[in-house]
Structures are given as C-alpha cells and as structure tokens.
Amino acid sequence: MTGHIRKINEGKWFIRISAGKHPITGKRIQKSRVIEGSRRDATKALHDLHRQDYAGLLNSSNVTLDEIVAMWLDAPTKGGRNRAASTKYHDQKRYKRYVHPTLGCKKADDIRPPDFANLYQSLIRDAGLSPRSILHIHSILRASLNWGWRHELVTSQAIAKVVPPSAKLSPPRAPDTKVVLSHLELLEESSPDLWLAVFLAGSMGLRRSEIAGLRWSHIDLDAKTLKVCEGIVKIPGHGSITTGTKTGLHGYARFDLHQTSFDVLISRYSEFGQRLLAFENREQSNGYLFSSDLLCERPIDPDLLTKWLRKHCANHPEIEPITFQSLRKFTSSALEGGGVDETTASALLRDRPETVSRHYRAANASRLRSATLLLGNLLSSQSS
C-alpha cells in the first residue's frame, strides 16, 4: 500500500492510499479523505487508513461467489498444474446448477454459515440430492472460498463453520473371479478388442480413460512393459481430449506385461505395421492401441468401450454383468486375497490409501462370510 498527502487550503488536507489494482475489474483500488487540521493531523489520518488495512477490505468488498469460484477453477492446483479439463467441467456444471441460482450473485463476504446450511437442506428436501452429492458441492465451495481467503479476496471464513451432512459409503462389491473369467472366455472369440480392454483393466487395474489413452509409444515390446501416463476423456462441447491420469503425477506407472497380453499386443502391432505399409506410411507412428480409424491416429471414444461391454453383458444375462469400474474393484479384491499389502496395492492401483482400505475391508468381510458357510458345511457333514 502507498499513500500521499496534498494540501488543499490552509488547514485542509487531502489524503489518499492506493492498494494496487482490483483482481477482477483491473481498476485501481484507492481510498481518500479530506482532513482538517495540521499536516501532523493529516499524517496521522493517513497512518490510520493503513492500519485499517483497506487493501483487504477493498479487494473483497465487491467479489461475488460466482467470481470466486470462476477464478478458483481457472487457477492452477496446489501442485502448480492446470486443473484437469474434465474435473473443471463437472465442478463448474455442478456449481451452476445447484449453487449459482441461490448464492452466486451474492458478495462472498456477505454469505453466512446459515445460508450454506439452508442451501444444503433445500437441495436435499426439494431437489432430492443425496448427502454424497451435497458433499461434492460443499467441497467445491470450501476449496474455492479457502483459495479466495488465501488470495485476500474474501475476509470471511464462514464456510469453515458449516457442517455438511454425513454420507454413508456402501461397501464396494467386486465381481467374482469365475465371473470375470467367464466374460473373458466369451470375449476372446467374439470381440478381441474388448477382450484386451477387459484383460488390461482386470490385471492392471487400468481405468477406462487410461485404456483409451494407450499409445504404441507407451509400450516397450523389448522390455515387455507398459507405461500409463495419460487418458482420454469426453467433455460436452469439447469432444474427446487428452489429459493426464486421474490422480495426476501419482497416477503414472510402468507395469510388466503378462505373457498373455504381450502375445496379443505383438500380433496387433504386426497388423498395425502392415496397415502403415499399405498406406505407404513408413514413419514411426504414435498411434493408439484402441482406435476407430485404420492408422490409429484418433483415440477411441471411451463411451464406446462402455457401450461394447454393456452390450456384451446384455447378450449374456446368465453371467453377472461387469463394468470397467467393477474390474478395478476386482483387481483390488484379488490383490487382498493374494496377500498383497495395502501400500503396494495403493501404488499399483494409483489410488488414495483410504479408497484401497475400503476395498480391502470389503474383500476381507466377504471372505469371512464365505468362511462361516464352509464351517457350517463342515459341521453339517459331521452331524450327518
């Protein structure tokens, strides 16, 4: 902050402080007064303005909740990376639908804890949102307002006093090994592409977006390794875009290829090379493993993988259906059953430790239930 004193008339002084530019409007932030008395009185008044910290008050005085959330979505994450386009899209959509109509145009500093609490209650009562959905909304508001407070755009921390509704998470349920094997057996002949996608998801815990983002340059056929470093997501209005993994840098990994998937990849790479030669494209291509065009220059639509799997399951109602999400649960359950510790499983799945712990507890509980049935069979056979 800077300031100056200018004499207007005898015994009358003009004082003004400047606190830079407003972060939204770009206009200069100033506060001025006319003081009667001596120059010493004017100097004292100028110091009083400084002590009242007008910079923070002026920065935050007209900033609305809409503006705070918009700036937060455009700002880099704590790690300095740009926010994922898919995350930004869904957070923005959720905010505009549920928060903007009620609180968006209000000054951020004028919103009190009861305002947030009343919003949450009305969304549960009138919009039928679940407590888990409210938690998503609360996390957006808490993160954006904390960001605004750290950047001195808001002075109130009313959101910190708000207690959102608690959401009970149902235990994750993983498909049985026999179910996954049955689907793979059917897919091996009917849909080789879908077979490979399901095999990679089940054996490595790859997400659907990561499967769609696999390129031939990510595979080292000499070392028999596969690198996971990017994904494909579909955003309305933007189409399919390339992003990093869901968990950022923590999602990067390099896996050893199982011989089964390695043999399939060798065959597919040979077919891919022949297509390049047929089109007289002798340059090394960075094509995608899963693609809808001959030269594999465009990635497959991730939704198409889901549609293929859903159609396959509908054609075989005698087998419990699976999804790409449930295959990650299968991977976690299989790791727990194989005695792999949670830290290793978290690294392999590239997920938060608390998420892996939930999967491990669910798998352990399922095994305990099965054990009681075995004991019942044992006692029944002994008594008969």
C-alpha positions as CSV (number, residue, x, y, z in Angstrom):
1,M,0.0,0.0,0.0
2,T,1.1,3.5,-0.8
3,G,-0.3,6.9,0.0
4,H,0.2,10.6,-0.2
5,I,-0.8,14.0,1.4
6,R,-1.8,17.1,-0.6
7,K,-2.6,20.5,0.8
8,I,-5.9,21.9,-0.4
9,N,-6.3,25.1,1.6
10,E,-4.9,26.4,4.8
11,G,-5.8,23.8,7.5
12,K,-7.3,21.4,5.0
13,W,-5.5,18.3,3.6
14,F,-6.3,15.6,1.0
15,I,-5.0,12.1,1.8
16,R,-5.3,9.0,-0.3
17,I,-4.0,5.4,-0.1
18,S,-3.5,3.1,-3.1
19,A,-3.6,-0.7,-2.9
20,G,-2.8,-1.7,-6.4
21,K,-5.4,-3.0,-8.9
22,H,-8.6,-4.9,-8.2
23,P,-8.1,-8.6,-9.2
24,I,-11.3,-8.7,-11.1
25,T,-12.1,-5.3,-12.6
26,G,-8.5,-4.2,-13.0
27,K,-9.3,-0.8,-11.7
28,R,-7.0,1.0,-9.2
29,I,-8.0,0.5,-5.6
30,Q,-8.0,3.8,-3.7
31,K,-9.4,5.3,-0.6
32,S,-9.3,9.1,0.1
33,R,-10.4,11.6,2.7
34,V,-10.2,15.3,3.4
35,I,-8.7,16.1,6.8
36,E,-8.9,19.4,8.6
37,G,-6.1,20.5,10.9
38,S,-2.3,20.5,10.7
39,R,-0.1,18.4,8.5
40,R,0.7,16.3,11.5
41,D,-3.1,15.5,11.8
42,A,-3.2,14.6,8.1
43,T,-0.2,12.3,8.5
44,K,-1.8,10.6,11.5
45,A,-5.0,10.1,9.5
46,L,-3.0,8.5,6.6
47,H,-1.4,6.1,9.0
48,D,-4.9,5.3,10.4
49,L,-6.0,4.3,6.9
50,H,-3.0,2.0,6.6
51,R,-3.7,0.3,10.0
52,Q,-7.3,-0.3,9.0
53,D,-6.0,-2.5,6.2
54,Y,-8.2,-1.1,3.5
55,A,-6.5,-3.2,0.9
56,G,-8.1,-6.4,2.1
57,L,-11.5,-4.8,2.6
58,L,-11.5,-3.2,-0.9
59,N,-10.3,-6.4,-2.6
60,S,-13.1,-8.4,-1.1
61,S,-15.9,-5.8,-0.9
62,N,-17.5,-6.5,-4.3
63,V,-16.3,-10.0,-5.1
64,T,-19.3,-12.3,-5.6
65,L,-19.3,-16.1,-5.0
66,D,-19.6,-16.6,-8.8
67,E,-16.4,-14.7,-9.4
68,I,-14.5,-16.5,-6.6
69,V,-15.5,-19.9,-8.0
70,A,-14.7,-18.9,-11.6
71,M,-11.2,-17.7,-10.6
72,W,-10.6,-20.8,-8.5
73,L,-11.5,-23.1,-11.4
74,D,-9.0,-21.2,-13.7
75,A,-6.2,-21.1,-11.1
76,P,-3.5,-23.8,-11.0
77,T,-3.9,-26.6,-8.4
78,K,-1.7,-26.7,-5.3
79,G,0.8,-28.7,-7.2
80,G,1.1,-26.0,-9.8
81,R,-0.6,-28.0,-12.6
82,N,-3.5,-26.8,-14.6
83,R,-6.8,-28.2,-13.4
84,A,-8.0,-31.3,-15.4
85,A,-10.5,-30.2,-18.1
86,S,-13.0,-32.9,-17.1
87,T,-12.8,-32.0,-13.4
88,K,-13.2,-28.4,-14.2
89,Y,-16.2,-29.1,-16.4
90,H,-18.1,-31.2,-13.9
91,D,-17.3,-28.9,-10.9
92,Q,-18.5,-25.9,-12.9
93,K,-21.6,-27.7,-14.1
94,R,-22.5,-28.8,-10.5
95,Y,-21.9,-25.3,-9.1
96,K,-24.0,-23.6,-11.8
97,R,-26.9,-25.9,-11.4
98,Y,-27.2,-26.1,-7.6
99,V,-25.4,-23.1,-6.1
100,H,-25.5,-20.2,-8.6
101,P,-29.3,-19.7,-8.6
102,T,-29.4,-19.0,-4.8
103,L,-26.0,-17.7,-3.7
104,G,-24.0,-17.0,-6.9
105,C,-24.6,-13.2,-7.2
106,K,-24.2,-12.5,-3.5
107,K,-21.0,-10.9,-2.2
108,A,-18.8,-13.7,-0.9
109,D,-18.2,-11.9,2.4
110,D,-21.9,-11.4,3.0
111,I,-22.7,-15.1,2.9
112,R,-23.1,-16.5,6.4
113,P,-23.0,-20.1,7.6
114,P,-26.8,-20.4,7.9
115,D,-27.0,-19.5,4.1
116,F,-24.9,-22.5,3.2
117,A,-26.8,-24.8,5.6
118,N,-30.2,-23.7,4.3
119,L,-28.9,-24.3,0.7
120,Y,-27.9,-27.9,1.6
121,Q,-31.2,-28.6,3.3
122,S,-33.2,-27.3,0.4
123,L,-31.2,-29.3,-2.1
124,I,-31.9,-32.5,-0.1
125,R,-35.5,-31.7,0.5
126,D,-36.6,-30.1,-2.8
127,A,-34.0,-31.3,-5.4
128,G,-33.8,-34.8,-3.9
129,L,-29.9,-34.7,-3.8
130,S,-28.2,-37.4,-1.7
131,P,-25.8,-36.5,1.2
132,R,-23.0,-37.7,-1.0
133,S,-23.9,-35.1,-3.7
134,I,-24.1,-32.4,-1.1
135,L,-20.5,-33.3,0.0
136,H,-19.3,-32.8,-3.6
137,I,-20.9,-29.3,-3.6
138,H,-19.5,-28.5,-0.2
139,S,-16.0,-29.5,-1.3
140,I,-16.2,-27.0,-4.2
141,L,-17.4,-24.2,-2.0
142,R,-14.9,-24.9,0.7
143,A,-11.9,-25.2,-1.7
144,S,-12.9,-22.0,-3.7
145,L,-13.5,-19.8,-0.7
146,N,-10.3,-21.0,1.0
147,W,-8.5,-20.1,-2.2
148,G,-10.2,-16.7,-2.1
149,W,-9.2,-16.2,1.5
150,R,-5.6,-17.0,0.9
151,H,-5.5,-14.5,-2.0
152,E,-7.2,-11.9,0.2
153,L,-10.3,-11.7,-2.0
154,V,-12.5,-12.6,0.9
155,T,-12.1,-12.0,4.6
156,S,-14.8,-14.3,6.0
157,Q,-14.3,-18.0,6.6
158,A,-18.0,-18.7,7.1
159,I,-17.7,-22.0,5.1
160,A,-15.4,-23.4,7.8
161,K,-18.3,-23.3,10.3
162,V,-20.6,-25.3,8.1
163,V,-21.0,-29.0,8.9
164,P,-22.2,-30.8,5.7
165,P,-24.4,-33.9,6.0
166,S,-22.6,-37.2,6.5
167,A,-22.8,-39.8,3.7
168,K,-22.6,-43.5,4.4
169,L,-20.5,-45.3,1.8
170,S,-21.7,-48.7,0.9
171,P,-19.0,-51.4,0.9
172,P,-17.6,-51.9,-2.6
173,R,-18.6,-55.1,-4.2
174,A,-16.2,-56.8,-6.6
175,P,-17.2,-59.4,-9.2
176,D,-16.1,-63.0,-8.5
177,T,-13.1,-64.4,-10.3
178,K,-15.3,-67.0,-12.1
179,V,-17.5,-64.2,-13.4
180,V,-14.5,-62.3,-14.9
181,L,-13.0,-65.5,-16.4
182,S,-16.4,-66.4,-18.0
183,H,-16.6,-63.0,-19.7
184,L,-13.0,-63.2,-20.9
185,E,-13.7,-66.6,-22.4
186,L,-16.6,-65.4,-24.4
187,L,-14.9,-62.2,-25.5
188,E,-11.8,-63.9,-26.7
189,E,-13.6,-65.1,-29.8
190,S,-16.4,-62.6,-30.2
191,S,-14.6,-59.3,-29.6
192,P,-10.8,-59.3,-29.4
193,D,-10.6,-55.5,-28.8
194,L,-13.0,-55.7,-25.8
195,W,-11.2,-58.8,-24.5
196,L,-7.9,-56.9,-24.4
197,A,-9.5,-53.9,-22.7
198,V,-11.1,-56.1,-20.0
199,F,-7.9,-58.1,-19.5
200,L,-5.9,-54.9,-19.0
201,A,-8.5,-53.5,-16.6
202,G,-8.7,-56.6,-14.6
203,S,-5.0,-57.5,-14.5
204,M,-3.5,-54.0,-14.0
205,G,-6.5,-52.0,-12.6
206,L,-6.4,-49.6,-15.6
207,R,-9.2,-47.0,-15.7
208,R,-11.4,-46.8,-18.8
209,S,-9.9,-43.4,-19.7
210,E,-6.3,-44.8,-19.4
211,I,-7.2,-47.7,-21.7
212,A,-8.5,-45.4,-24.3
213,G,-5.3,-43.2,-24.0
214,L,-2.8,-46.1,-24.5
215,R,-0.4,-45.4,-27.5
216,W,2.0,-47.8,-29.1
217,S,4.8,-45.5,-27.9
218,H,3.7,-46.3,-24.3
219,I,4.7,-50.0,-24.8
220,D,8.2,-51.3,-24.8
221,L,8.0,-54.6,-26.6
222,D,11.6,-55.4,-25.9
223,A,11.3,-54.9,-22.2
224,K,7.8,-56.2,-22.1
225,T,6.5,-53.1,-20.2
226,L,3.5,-50.8,-20.5
227,K,3.6,-47.2,-19.3
228,V,0.4,-45.4,-18.0
229,C,0.8,-41.7,-18.4
230,E,-2.3,-40.2,-20.0
231,G,-6.0,-40.7,-20.5
232,I,-8.8,-39.7,-22.9
233,V,-12.0,-38.0,-21.5
234,K,-15.0,-36.8,-23.3
235,I,-16.4,-33.4,-22.5
236,P,-19.6,-32.0,-24.0
237,G,-18.7,-29.1,-26.3
238,H,-15.1,-30.1,-26.5
239,G,-15.2,-33.7,-27.7
240,S,-12.5,-36.2,-26.7
241,I,-9.4,-34.6,-25.2
242,T,-6.1,-36.0,-23.9
243,T,-5.4,-35.5,-20.2
244,G,-3.1,-36.8,-17.6
245,T,-4.1,-39.7,-15.4
246,K,-7.0,-39.2,-12.9
247,T,-4.6,-38.9,-9.9
248,G,-2.1,-36.7,-11.7
249,L,1.6,-37.5,-11.3
250,H,0.7,-40.2,-8.7
251,G,-1.2,-42.0,-11.5
252,Y,1.9,-42.5,-13.7
253,A,3.2,-46.1,-13.6
254,R,5.1,-48.6,-15.6
255,F,3.9,-52.2,-15.5
256,D,5.4,-55.5,-16.7
257,L,3.2,-57.1,-19.3
258,H,1.8,-60.6,-18.7
259,Q,2.7,-63.1,-21.4
260,T,-0.9,-63.4,-22.4
261,S,-1.4,-59.7,-23.1
262,F,2.1,-59.4,-24.5
263,D,1.4,-62.1,-27.2
264,V,-1.8,-60.3,-28.2
265,L,0.0,-56.9,-28.4
266,I,2.7,-58.4,-30.6
267,S,0.1,-59.7,-33.0
268,R,-1.8,-56.4,-33.0
269,Y,1.4,-54.4,-33.5
270,S,2.3,-56.5,-36.5
271,E,-1.2,-55.8,-38.1
272,F,-0.7,-52.2,-37.3
273,G,2.6,-52.1,-39.1
274,Q,1.2,-53.8,-42.1
275,R,-1.5,-51.1,-42.4
276,L,1.1,-48.4,-42.2
277,L,3.0,-50.0,-45.1
278,A,-0.2,-50.4,-47.1
279,F,-0.7,-46.6,-46.8
280,E,3.0,-46.0,-47.6
281,N,3.5,-44.5,-44.2
282,R,6.9,-45.8,-43.2
283,E,7.5,-43.3,-40.4
284,Q,7.2,-44.5,-36.9
285,S,3.6,-43.8,-35.7
286,N,2.5,-42.8,-32.3
287,G,-0.9,-44.4,-32.9
288,Y,-3.4,-45.5,-30.3
289,L,-4.0,-49.2,-29.3
290,F,-7.7,-48.7,-29.5
291,S,-8.9,-46.6,-32.4
292,S,-11.7,-46.3,-34.9
293,D,-9.6,-45.4,-37.8
294,L,-7.1,-47.5,-39.8
295,L,-4.0,-45.6,-38.9
296,C,-5.0,-45.4,-35.3
297,E,-4.4,-41.6,-35.2
298,R,-7.5,-40.8,-33.2
299,P,-8.3,-42.5,-29.9
300,I,-11.4,-44.5,-29.3
301,D,-14.3,-42.8,-27.6
302,P,-14.2,-44.0,-24.0
303,D,-18.0,-44.2,-24.0
304,L,-17.8,-46.7,-26.9
305,L,-15.8,-49.1,-24.7
306,T,-18.6,-48.9,-22.1
307,K,-21.3,-49.5,-24.8
308,W,-19.4,-52.6,-26.1
309,L,-19.2,-54.0,-22.6
310,R,-22.8,-53.2,-21.7
311,K,-24.0,-54.8,-25.0
312,H,-21.9,-57.9,-24.3
313,C,-23.3,-58.3,-20.8
314,A,-26.9,-57.9,-22.2
315,N,-26.2,-60.7,-24.6
316,H,-25.2,-63.0,-21.8
317,P,-27.7,-62.4,-18.9
318,E,-26.8,-65.8,-17.4
319,I,-23.5,-64.2,-16.2
320,E,-23.3,-61.4,-13.6
321,P,-22.6,-58.2,-15.6
322,I,-19.3,-56.3,-15.1
323,T,-18.1,-52.8,-15.8
324,F,-14.7,-51.2,-16.1
325,Q,-15.2,-49.7,-12.6
326,S,-16.1,-53.0,-11.1
327,L,-13.0,-54.6,-12.7
328,R,-10.8,-52.2,-10.7
329,K,-12.7,-53.4,-7.6
330,F,-11.9,-57.0,-8.8
331,T,-8.2,-56.1,-9.0
332,S,-8.2,-54.7,-5.5
333,S,-10.1,-57.7,-4.1
334,A,-7.7,-60.1,-5.9
335,L,-4.7,-58.3,-4.5
336,E,-6.1,-58.5,-1.0
337,G,-6.8,-62.2,-1.4
338,G,-3.2,-62.8,-2.7
339,G,-1.7,-61.3,0.4
340,V,-0.5,-58.0,-1.2
341,D,-0.2,-55.2,1.5
342,E,-2.4,-52.1,1.2
343,T,0.6,-49.8,0.4
344,T,1.6,-51.9,-2.6
345,A,-2.0,-52.1,-3.8
346,S,-2.4,-48.4,-3.5
347,A,0.7,-47.9,-5.6
348,L,-0.5,-50.4,-8.2
349,L,-4.0,-49.0,-8.4
350,R,-2.6,-45.4,-8.2
351,D,-5.4,-44.6,-5.8
352,R,-5.8,-42.9,-2.5
353,P,-4.9,-45.2,0.5
354,E,-8.3,-44.7,2.1
355,T,-10.0,-45.9,-1.1
356,V,-7.9,-49.0,-1.2
357,S,-8.5,-49.6,2.5
358,R,-12.3,-49.6,1.9
359,H,-11.8,-52.2,-0.9
360,Y,-9.6,-54.3,1.4
361,R,-12.1,-54.3,4.3
362,A,-14.9,-55.2,1.9
363,A,-12.9,-58.1,0.5
364,N,-11.9,-59.3,3.9
365,A,-15.5,-59.2,5.1
366,S,-16.7,-61.2,2.0
367,R,-14.1,-63.8,2.7
368,L,-15.2,-64.1,6.4
369,R,-18.8,-64.6,5.3
370,S,-17.7,-67.4,3.0
371,A,-15.6,-68.9,5.8
372,T,-18.7,-69.2,8.0
373,L,-20.5,-71.1,5.2
374,L,-17.6,-73.5,5.0
375,L,-17.7,-74.1,8.7
376,G,-21.4,-74.7,8.5
377,N,-20.9,-77.3,5.8
378,L,-18.2,-78.9,7.9
379,L,-20.5,-79.2,11.0
380,S,-23.4,-80.4,8.8
381,S,-21.4,-83.2,7.3
382,Q,-20.1,-84.2,10.8
383,S,-23.5,-84.4,12.3
384,S,-24.9,-86.4,9.4
